[in-house]
């Protein structure tokens, strides 16, 4: 029985990942992800937006079980991933939550035809299918991502495909596992602007036709507006703002979100931070002190921003922000 659209699919609880850096006796830790709480619902496309080094890809690799959390928990369909036991359960989860990588030129083995990876994945994750059924399913998923004729595409080598076609094959490989959530890590960033919209449309179409959810990781906030239901903005290992796409992009509460939007002029997105006034100071993520990690770049920073780490707080229905200044302003308006 299919679960209802909009019901919770995945949740993280205080998800944290630190990396030890330096020599064997070093006490330096890089805080890639700190106490992140996020949810992804069924048949939903959620964008995770932020600059390079903000922790976006680390979250994707935590959800894909490439990395283990330093602390915190990931719950999929209400069950903790920490409770998964044995190869069978691990394979089942990885089939339900596959990943599409950034580089379409490195994600396919150049020595094999396109059908090799899809057929191998089907044999591994869908053991109930016969060889003939696997061949039919491979053709179906290739057609589902807009590549025709499927029989011809499956027999090509990767070098015979364009970058956009290769990335579509990446989505087809993931789709072959009958996933519930696809982790798309910067899937269009290495493609020409002219073909990016096509890949975003593939995500939207798969959500409608296959019922799959997406975590769309990107630094391009404009593309998030085009395809996503909700946006989460990440900076220095923290989620600093989250909410429905139009709410976040039309009325950004956090100064960092406003800074991102200043690079994408849009009359629907009122801006209050002048990009020229923001100092280009990178966040301190190695043994970071308490306080907001955006404070050294923020023209609105106050003493409390250097002393207390702000928590995500709901300032409008479904719209959360981790900013002392924004929270105080909202409380003042409410009062």
Number of C-alpha atoms within 10 A of each C-alpha: 3 5 10 10 12 11 13 18 20 20 22 20 15 17 21 24 24 21 13 14 13 10 8 7 8 9 11 15 16 16 22 22 28 20 18 21 17 15 14 21 20 21 26 24 24 25 27 28 27 25 15 12 16 24 23 28 21 21 26 21 16 18 25 17 16 11 13 16 21 15 14 16 21 24 18 20 14 11 13 14 17 11 9 13 9 8 9 10 13 13 13 16 19 19 24 19 24 23 25 22 19 20 19 22 18 11 16 20 14 13 10 13 18 25 22 17 20 27 20 13 19 26 16 14 20 17 11 11 14 12 13 9 12 21 17 14 19 26 23 17 23 26 18 20 23 18 19 13 11 18 17 11 21 23 13 14 17 24 15 13 15 13 19 21 19 21 26 26 30 26 26 24 25 26 28 23 23 19 21 21 29 25 23 24 23 20 25 26 14 15 17 11 10 8 13 17 15 16 20 18 15 17 23 22 16 18 19 13 10 15 18 24 25 26 21 26 26 25 20 20 22 16 16 25 17 13 18 22 16 23 27 24 26 24 25 25 27 26 27 28 26 30 22 18 22 17 18 25 24 16 16 25 27 24 26 24 26 22 19 23 22 18 12 12 12 13 8 10 18 15 22 12 20 12 16 9 10 16 11 11 11 14 18 16 19 16 12 15 13 12 15 27 23 22 20 18 17 21 14 14 17 12 9 14 21 16 12 13 17 20 17 20 18 16 18 11 9 13 22 23 26 22 25 22 18 18 21 12 14 15 11 9 8 8 6
